[in-house]
């Protein structure tokens, strides 16, 4: 009896379940006993609130409308950044003159957190869509460019030697070695960009907006409704996670040759 | 490395191009503002920003504190959050990588927290801690702990399995393998986390201060927007960038010294 029990306690997956339920129970208990004051809603209330939001309109949109608003901003900004940053990064890595021109300016902008741009974006574009998309583009641009750049630069020189031995031209080097070898790095750059894009859209919506998931959270804060805040957080986590899955699916489709260092956690 | 590294001299053209690029950037920026192509209510010329920088070193108006006070407050908040995320994240990641029980208990919680952007915690933090120091530290901590755990965990996972099997054959206990094999082999990954975490902490700090603060560099930027002073916004952004870059260089130097005997 005790032995079986101990075995359950040592099994990873049963521990996952136990830990998850303990977390929910603790959360529920803390919320019900109001240990943190009225600032925490029990998990069931959060679910109820989310369910209510699917039918009730908040600022003219139901929950799906707000989710779509945020997702659309993320995808527009992310697409613009990827379309410009990846080719620029590749060009910088392949041509040292372009590199000499762009790198110094890029190095000035690199250490600036994208969120620091929010204020200037609002001065430039107002609080409409454009300023939010601008922030996302800025945030997503840097990892896209850096990864494309480093992806090409860190290619093993032996690969180039091989193609040169076979009589390949510079063109062949670029198309048969540089691009395919840089693909995995580019995709990991896209993954990083996407998560930064979500952070940026959230920050922009928290500072100023009339719709979107960040707006739901800030609305919950203004009305002191923790269920709304936590519900918004949960939905963001879920949507951000789903979009990440989308990119990794795309990666598996487009570049199946990616050498998995460790298929699994990362 | 078996062969000596060959130093390749940078051609003069490249150096000139780099210098020209920087000069054109700042010159163009100065010109478009001075010539009025971009109204000065939207963008400040670099010279104006520099003037404000000199003034802000001695004059606390109009936002209530000197530039160095703002910077110091920000660095304090980021530093506390950063150290806390290292102190908790790295051991947690190491233990999660090796001990099944620790992984079983903490992985679900970690997977719940991981996809939530740290910025989303800001409202809850304001409920819980107010807009004082600890609210911001919490946001920085929760953002910084994630890369620490992931890197430490991956580092342990990358331990050479042959070594582990060998240690087992010689009768090493779990704890001994963890201490003598897993931790040393995870160290390069752990040190990699130092830089990543720092960048994330610094970003989150700015976000936290944009929303809830009464001092700090993020607050300086927000005040610049509220007062419609673009030079203050740009000054805040530049200070954030420079401070972040300087801390990054410091951590890099520290890392090189600490890792002198480990990497090659």
Interface residues (C-beta under 8 A of the other chain):
Chain A: X9 X10 X11 X12 X13 X14 X15 X16 X18 X19 X20 X23 X36 X37 X39 X40 X96 X97 X100 X101 X102 X103 X104 X105 X108 X109 X110 X111 X112 X113 X114 X115 X116 X117 X118 X119 X120 X122 X123 X124 X195 X198 X199 X202 X203 X206 X207 X214 X217 X218 X220 X221 X224 X226 X229 X230 X232 X233 X236 X237 X238 X240 X241 X244 X261 X262 X264 X265 X266
Chain B: X13 X14 X15 X17 X18 X19 X20 X21 X22 X25 X41 X42 X43 X100 X101 X103 X104 X105 X106 X107 X108 X109 X112 X115 X116 X117 X118 X119 X120 X121 X122 X123 X124 X126 X127 X128 X150 X153 X154 X157 X158 X202 X203 X206 X207 X210 X211 X218 X221 X222 X224 X225 X228 X230 X233 X234 X236 X237 X238 X240 X241 X242 X244 X245 X248
